[in-house]
């Protein structure tokens, strides 16, 4: 089995901020995606085709839920 005894000294608040930091990091990585990849194959791009907006929106919702609870 997995042994996570080394995590017993980590406070829940510290674990929460590490977890939220990973969401921030993934949001920053989403921002690094080039625009050419986002609109690839779309002849007439609209604002709702921008996958960065959708990904950041979902990450913001998840971040808010996890920061509250």
Beta strands, then each sheet from edge to edge (+ up, - down):
end
